[in-house]
Amino acid sequence: MSSDTLFGAGPALPPAYPERAAWGAAPKLRQWQSEALEKYFADSPQDFLAVATPGAGKTTFALRVATELVERGIVNRVTVVAPTDHLKRQWADAAARVGLAIDPNFKNADGRHGNGFIGVAVTYAQVASKPMLHRAKTEAAKTLVILDEIHHGGDALSWGDGIREAFEPATRRLALTGTPFRSDTAAIPFVEYVEDGDGIRRSRSDYTYGYGQALRDHVVRPVIFMAYSGQMRWRTSTGDEMAASLGEAAVTKDITAQAWRTALNPAGEWIPAVLAAADKRLTEVRRTVPDAGGLVIATDHDDARAYAGRLKKITGESPTVILSDDVKASSKIEEFSADTTRWMVAVRMVSEGVDVPRLAVGVYATSTATPLFFAQAVGRYVRARRRGETASIFLPSVPNLMALANQLEAERDHALDRPTTGEEDGFALEEGLMEAANREEKASDSLTKQKFEALESQASFDRVLFDGGEFGTGGEMGSEEEFDFLGIPGLLDADQVGQLLRQRQQEQQSRRGRAPEPAPADPAVPDHRQLTELRGQLAKNVSAWSARTGTPHGVVHTELRKACGGPAVAQANEEQLQRRLKKLQDWFIGRK
């Protein structure tokens, strides 16, 4: 049976190439799905690994494989294994739309699934807890096992062993993943590893469809990263006060981490300012995409609730809050996906596999920075519904996040046999189940938060990252330089985004060219220790003036720049910082 006619009465799919059919009106598979399907049935393997970028349509591909295997009589039972309960239901709903009845409510204690179902959807943890039960079910029929986000198969030794035990007798196994594989060296079940020239065994996929290719095919949205820096101040466990610019290159990893956590503190000024900027961006996007929504990814439950409170003050609308221990989490996500409200705030569990196609603006407000998690988080925003939709993600201007944003198109394989130092280019061991990870993260947060006290944070616009390039000359919050990028239209192709960003960059450079900053009088190499001390003094004095006058820290910094000239604090030299300190002293004694 032709793969183009098999689902003739099914849901419409946008094709990869618009000349094949009108957008949103074609029943055909996307180009990559057709190619992968053709390869699958040409090889007829017991195991097949498909690596496709989030939003590309892995679920549709897998269900097409399942339906055709059932119609050909090759299998008569389907088992879907997913990381979370929410994803089980998503799979069951998608399968029902193409005529496959999958039971997502099956429990190990049930023994058998409900009448009328051809199979079940289960979690990796569910399989690992009773592998022999699932092995017996697999052996009792000609079973296709779909392993969604297969990298979770290596989350724990017991999981890998359980999955192998349960599904070794399967007639067919189809493994899927949409993100770079794990950064540890735990082998993933049913994945083939091939030794490279350096003697390192790397995973080998049977079909790969990366973000860069999907972007060229208009299958996913172009992603614009809006990076924000600013001056941070905190107190260590020894009582010392520290100050640093967020993302400052010449500081240690510990200082970067503490400045980052200070920025994410809900009581400071950084996160409310960035949330307000993201909401401005969302308003601009909704001019052309009226139902566009935003998602804030928070580190823990306390921060999520606090961010939601800040958003309510900004928008006048209560956002949807998704917490991992909320039994109504799945229904809340589904409701948000179907309505037109502005914002959802969630802890990390929402980062993987959750399908909310209207998400167009995001705030990366978590201190988690592994390549796997970052790719999963970005994947929540890239699913294209019609050509021209863009995604905008706001994030702290810290080196490891900047690197991940610039490497969005990089394709990675899972490597075994390599040394693990714990500091491998930002790769850290991935967590297990999302809910377990949330609990672990919350516990580690409690320990880390005891090590310092966030005192104040001030936000400034840093730059825009897109397609490996950087744009913008920086600016204060609410400045013309910032709005040049916040005001970009919400409907643009990737080429148009790049062209517009370059245009904005040239305009900003021209404006600066007409009124250049005065050159520093002393060209000597700056003393970074002296600069750090001056920034700390300035932060303390700004804080004192803010407390005395009720003026927000960011406004005080802006007024100082207007009065004294010079760039943002992070770029200011010693003379410019001294000038601002002197101006503050004048204010305190009544001089203007």
ROLO-408435 format. One line per field, with one value per residue (C-alpha): x, z, y; residue number from 1. Coordinates in steps of 0.25 Angstrom, whole numbers, plus 5000, padded with zeros to 4 digits. Example, Ala and Ser with C-alpha at 12.3 -4.5 7.8 and 13.67 -1.06 7.14 Angstrom:
! residues 2
xx	5049/5055
zz	5031/5029
yy	4982/4996
k	1/2
END
This chain:
! residues 592
xx	5000/5005/5010/5004/4990/4990/4986/4978/4966/4975/4980/4986/5001/5009/5019/5034/5033/5022/5022/5017/5003/4997/5002/4993/4985/4993/4991/5005/5016/5027/5039/5048/5037/5035/5050/5051/5038/5044/5057/5050/5042/5054/5062/5051/5060/5057/5063/5062/5067/5061/5067/5059/5059/5048/5036/5039/5028/5034/5021/5014/5026/5025/5010/5011/5021/5012/4999/5006/5012/4999/4992/5003/5001/5015/5011/4997/5001/5007/5014/5019/5029/5030/5037/5024/5010/5006/5014/5006/4993/4999/5003/4989/4982/4991/4989/4974/4974/4980/4971/4981/4974/4985/4982/4990/4983/4989/4995/5005/4994/4984/4990/4984/4980/4965/4956/4957/4971/4983/4993/4997/5006/5015/5026/5041/5039/5027/5034/5047/5038/5032/5040/5036/5021/5024/5033/5021/5012/5022/5024/5009/5007/5015/5019/5024/5031/5032/5043/5040/5052/5061/5072/5064/5067/5080/5076/5079/5085/5072/5065/5074/5074/5058/5056/5065/5058/5044/5046/5057/5046/5039/5036/5040/5046/5046/5054/5052/5059/5059/5071/5086/5088/5092/5106/5109/5114/5103/5099/5085/5077/5075/5084/5096/5110/5121/5135/5141/5155/5159/5154/5142/5128/5117/5103/5098/5085/5077/5072/5075/5068/5074/5069/5077/5071/5057/5059/5063/5050/5041/5037/5042/5042/5055/5059/5063/5071/5070/5081/5081/5093/5093/5100/5098/5102/5101/5106/5114/5113/5125/5118/5126/5119/5122/5118/5119/5113/5105/5113/5126/5137/5148/5142/5142/5131/5126/5124/5117/5108/5105/5103/5093/5085/5085/5079/5068/5064/5049/5052/5062/5060/5066/5055/5043/5050/5053/5039/5033/5042/5038/5023/5026/5031/5019/5010/5017/5016/5002/4999/5001/4999/4987/4988/5003/5007/5019/5026/5035/5043/5047/5057/5047/5033/5036/5042/5031/5020/5028/5030/5015/5012/5021/5015/5001/5005/5011/5000/4987/4985/4988/4997/4996/5005/5010/5017/5022/5014/5001/4991/4984/4997/4994/4980/4985/4995/4984/4975/4986/4989/4975/4972/4978/4983/4997/5007/5010/5020/5026/5037/5046/5037/5030/5043/5042/5032/5021/5013/5008/5009/5005/5017/5025/5032/5040/5048/5059/5059/5066/5080/5080/5090/5093/5092/5081/5072/5075/5071/5059/5055/5057/5049/5036/5036/5040/5028/5023/5008/5009/5021/5027/5025/5037/5041/5048/5055/5060/5072/5083/5095/5105/5116/5110/5096/5102/5110/5098/5090/5100/5102/5087/5089/5100/5097/5103/5104/5104/5119/5124/5138/5142/5148/5138/5144/5131/5135/5134/5130/5118/5113/5108/5101/5087/5076/5066/5051/5046/5039/5050/5059/5050/5051/5066/5068/5059/5068/5081/5075/5072/5087/5092/5083/5089/5103/5099/5089/5084/5085/5081/5081/5080/5076/5082/5080/5092/5090/5082/5087/5082/5088/5102/5103/5102/5094/5092/5101/5094/5086/5078/5064/5053/5064/5063/5074/5066/5052/5059/5059/5047/5039/5043/5030/5025/5023/5037/5044/5058/5065/5056/5060/5075/5073/5065/5075/5087/5079/5076/5091/5095/5085/5090/5104/5101/5094/5106/5115/5108/5110/5122/5126/5139/5151/5158/5169/5178/5180/5187/5183/5171/5172/5161/5162/5160/5149/5142/5144/5138/5126/5124/5124/5115/5105/5105/5103/5092/5085/5086/5081/5070/5066/5066/5058/5050/5055/5058/5073/5071/5066/5077/5088/5081/5081/5095/5098/5091/5098/5112/5112/5119/5113/5106/5114/5119/5126/5130/5145/5151/5149/5134/5131/5139/5131/5118/5122/5125/5112/5105/5112/5107/5093/5094/5099/5089/5097/5091
zz	5000/4996/5008/5002/5002/5015/5024/5013/5022/5034/5039/5030/5031/5026/5016/5016/5002/4999/4984/4987/4993/4999/5014/5024/5013/5010/5015/5010/5020/5021/5012/5024/5029/5015/5013/5027/5025/5011/5018/5029/5020/5010/5022/5030/5043/5056/5062/5056/5062/5057/5062/5058/5064/5074/5066/5053/5055/5061/5066/5053/5046/5057/5056/5041/5043/5054/5045/5033/5041/5046/5033/5027/5038/5043/5057/5064/5077/5080/5093/5094/5105/5109/5120/5127/5129/5121/5109/5110/5108/5097/5090/5092/5087/5074/5072/5073/5062/5052/5057/5067/5080/5091/5106/5114/5127/5128/5141/5144/5154/5143/5137/5123/5116/5113/5103/5089/5090/5081/5092/5103/5106/5119/5125/5126/5141/5140/5131/5140/5152/5146/5134/5134/5133/5121/5115/5116/5109/5098/5096/5095/5082/5070/5077/5072/5083/5081/5091/5091/5096/5096/5104/5117/5115/5121/5133/5143/5142/5146/5135/5124/5130/5131/5117/5111/5119/5115/5101/5096/5090/5082/5067/5064/5072/5068/5076/5075/5081/5078/5086/5087/5094/5109/5113/5122/5117/5121/5109/5104/5101/5087/5081/5072/5076/5065/5068/5062/5058/5072/5078/5084/5082/5077/5075/5061/5056/5044/5040/5045/5043/5050/5053/5042/5032/5038/5038/5023/5020/5028/5037/5050/5054/5054/5069/5073/5086/5094/5104/5117/5126/5138/5151/5162/5177/5187/5201/5203/5214/5221/5221/5209/5199/5185/5172/5157/5144/5139/5128/5131/5125/5135/5147/5152/5150/5164/5163/5150/5156/5168/5159/5151/5163/5168/5155/5156/5170/5169/5180/5171/5159/5148/5146/5147/5137/5127/5129/5125/5113/5109/5111/5101/5091/5093/5090/5077/5073/5076/5066/5055/5063/5072/5080/5083/5097/5106/5115/5127/5131/5146/5154/5166/5171/5180/5168/5159/5168/5170/5155/5153/5163/5156/5142/5148/5152/5138/5130/5139/5136/5145/5137/5137/5147/5145/5157/5156/5169/5163/5159/5150/5143/5130/5129/5132/5120/5111/5115/5113/5099/5095/5100/5097/5110/5110/5120/5126/5137/5140/5146/5138/5136/5124/5116/5110/5100/5104/5092/5092/5078/5081/5090/5083/5094/5105/5118/5122/5136/5142/5146/5138/5126/5121/5106/5107/5115/5107/5094/5100/5106/5093/5086/5093/5085/5071/5066/5053/5050/5038/5030/5036/5051/5060/5074/5083/5096/5107/5115/5124/5117/5123/5115/5115/5111/5100/5095/5094/5087/5077/5075/5073/5060/5065/5064/5075/5076/5089/5092/5101/5106/5107/5120/5130/5137/5141/5134/5119/5112/5121/5120/5133/5136/5132/5143/5142/5142/5141/5154/5161/5155/5160/5174/5173/5168/5179/5189/5183/5182/5197/5199/5189/5194/5208/5202/5199/5200/5187/5191/5178/5163/5151/5137/5124/5110/5104/5090/5081/5076/5063/5054/5060/5059/5070/5068/5076/5083/5097/5104/5117/5119/5111/5102/5087/5085/5093/5086/5072/5075/5083/5072/5061/5054/5059/5045/5037/5030/5035/5024/5027/5042/5038/5029/5039/5050/5041/5038/5052/5056/5045/5050/5064/5060/5051/5063/5072/5061/5061/5076/5079/5094/5098/5097/5110/5113/5118/5108/5119/5122/5131/5145/5146/5162/5163/5153/5161/5174/5168/5162/5176/5182/5172/5174/5189/5187/5177/5186/5198/5188/5184/5198/5202/5190/5186/5172/5166/5164/5149/5148/5157/5148/5136/5142/5145/5131/5126/5136/5134/5120/5117/5115/5124/5137/5131/5120/5128/5131/5144/5141/5137/5150/5158/5152/5155/5170/5171/5165/5175/5186/5181/5181/5196/5200/5192/5180/5166
yy	5000/5014/5022/5034/5028/5020/5032/5038/5041/5045/5059/5069/5070/5082/5077/5080/5086/5096/5093/5079/5084/5097/5099/5092/5085/5073/5059/5055/5052/5062/5059/5054/5045/5039/5036/5030/5021/5017/5013/5006/4997/4995/4989/4983/4983/4978/4991/5004/5017/5031/5043/5056/5070/5073/5078/5070/5060/5047/5043/5044/5036/5025/5024/5022/5011/5004/5005/4999/4988/4985/4985/4976/4966/4968/4972/4971/4978/4992/4996/5011/5014/5029/5036/5042/5039/5052/5047/5034/5041/5049/5037/5030/5042/5043/5028/5029/5040/5030/5018/5011/5009/5010/5009/5019/5015/5001/4998/4987/4982/4981/4969/4972/4984/4988/4982/4988/4993/4988/4992/5000/5013/5011/5019/5014/5013/5005/4995/4995/4991/4979/4975/4960/4964/4973/4962/4952/4962/4964/4949/4947/4954/4960/4973/4986/4994/5009/5014/5029/5038/5025/5032/5030/5016/5018/5026/5015/5002/4995/5003/4998/4984/4984/4989/4979/4968/4973/4975/4966/4957/4968/4966/4980/4992/5006/5016/5031/5043/5058/5063/5060/5047/5046/5051/5040/5026/5017/5009/5011/4998/4994/5005/5001/5006/5007/5010/5022/5026/5030/5016/5022/5015/5025/5022/5021/5025/5019/5032/5046/5059/5071/5085/5092/5083/5084/5099/5100/5091/5101/5089/5096/5111/5119/5122/5136/5136/5149/5150/5159/5162/5172/5175/5165/5166/5155/5151/5138/5128/5135/5148/5154/5163/5159/5167/5162/5165/5154/5146/5153/5145/5148/5141/5127/5116/5118/5133/5131/5121/5130/5142/5134/5129/5144/5148/5137/5141/5146/5157/5164/5173/5164/5154/5163/5172/5161/5155/5169/5169/5155/5160/5171/5162/5153/5165/5168/5153/5153/5164/5153/5140/5144/5131/5131/5127/5128/5118/5121/5109/5111/5103/5099/5100/5113/5120/5116/5122/5134/5136/5134/5145/5155/5151/5154/5168/5170/5165/5166/5151/5139/5130/5114/5108/5094/5087/5073/5068/5074/5062/5072/5076/5068/5074/5088/5087/5082/5093/5104/5097/5099/5113/5127/5131/5138/5130/5117/5115/5101/5094/5086/5074/5081/5082/5069/5064/5073/5078/5092/5097/5111/5114/5124/5132/5126/5130/5121/5124/5111/5108/5095/5096/5082/5081/5070/5079/5091/5085/5079/5092/5099/5088/5093/5105/5101/5093/5101/5101/5110/5116/5128/5126/5130/5126/5136/5131/5140/5135/5140/5144/5133/5127/5112/5116/5125/5114/5104/5115/5117/5102/5099/5092/5083/5068/5059/5044/5037/5033/5022/5019/5033/5038/5045/5057/5064/5076/5072/5085/5087/5073/5068/5054/5055/5053/5041/5043/5057/5056/5050/5061/5072/5066/5065/5079/5084/5078/5082/5096/5096/5093/5103/5114/5113/5117/5131/5141/5149/5164/5171/5169/5179/5175/5181/5176/5169/5164/5155/5141/5135/5125/5125/5140/5151/5164/5177/5187/5185/5195/5198/5192/5199/5206/5208/5198/5187/5190/5189/5174/5172/5179/5169/5164/5150/5144/5143/5132/5129/5137/5149/5148/5148/5160/5168/5165/5170/5182/5186/5183/5193/5204/5203/5204/5216/5223/5220/5225/5239/5240/5232/5229/5237/5229/5226/5235/5224/5212/5204/5190/5191/5185/5175/5174/5189/5188/5178/5186/5198/5191/5185/5199/5205/5194/5196/5211/5210/5200/5211/5222/5213/5210/5225/5229/5217/5218/5204/5200/5199/5213/5219/5212/5218/5232/5231/5227/5239/5248/5243/5236/5223/5209/5199/5195/5183/5190/5203/5206/5211/5225/5224/5216/5226/5237/5230/5228/5243/5247/5238/5244/5258/5253/5248/5262/5269/5273/5271
k	1/2/3/4/5/6/7/8/9/10/11/12/13/14/15/16/17/18/19/20/21/22/23/24/25/26/27/28/29/30/31/32/33/34/35/36/37/38/39/40/41/42/43/44/45/46/47/48/49/50/51/52/53/54/55/56/57/58/59/60/61/62/63/64/65/66/67/68/69/70/71/72/73/74/75/76/77/78/79/80/81/82/83/84/85/86/87/88/89/90/91/92/93/94/95/96/97/98/99/100/101/102/103/104/105/106/107/108/109/110/111/112/113/114/115/116/117/118/119/120/121/122/123/124/125/126/127/128/129/130/131/132/133/134/135/136/137/138/139/140/141/142/143/144/145/146/147/148/149/150/151/152/153/154/155/156/157/158/159/160/161/162/163/164/165/166/167/168/169/170/171/172/173/174/175/176/177/178/179/180/181/182/183/184/185/186/187/188/189/190/191/192/193/194/195/196/197/198/199/200/201/202/203/204/205/206/207/208/209/210/211/212/213/214/215/216/217/218/219/220/221/222/223/224/225/226/227/228/229/230/231/232/233/234/235/236/237/238/239/240/241/242/243/244/245/246/247/248/249/250/251/252/253/254/255/256/257/258/259/260/261/262/263/264/265/266/267/268/269/270/271/272/273/274/275/276/277/278/279/280/281/282/283/284/285/286/287/288/289/290/291/292/293/294/295/296/297/298/299/300/301/302/303/304/305/306/307/308/309/310/311/312/313/314/315/316/317/318/319/320/321/322/323/324/325/326/327/328/329/330/331/332/333/334/335/336/337/338/339/340/341/342/343/344/345/346/347/348/349/350/351/352/353/354/355/356/357/358/359/360/361/362/363/364/365/366/367/368/369/370/371/372/373/374/375/376/377/378/379/380/381/382/383/384/385/386/387/388/389/390/391/392/393/394/395/396/397/398/399/400/401/402/403/404/405/406/407/408/409/410/411/412/413/414/415/416/417/418/419/420/421/422/423/424/425/426/427/428/429/430/431/432/433/434/435/436/437/438/439/440/441/442/443/444/445/446/447/448/449/450/451/452/453/454/455/456/457/458/459/460/461/462/463/464/465/466/467/468/469/470/471/472/473/474/475/476/477/478/479/480/481/482/483/484/485/486/487/488/489/490/491/492/493/494/495/496/497/498/499/500/501/502/503/504/505/506/507/508/509/510/511/512/513/514/515/516/517/518/519/520/521/522/523/524/525/526/527/528/529/530/531/532/533/534/535/536/537/538/539/540/541/542/543/544/545/546/547/548/549/550/551/552/553/554/555/556/557/558/559/560/561/562/563/564/565/566/567/568/569/570/571/572/573/574/575/576/577/578/579/580/581/582/583/584/585/586/587/588/589/590/591/592
END
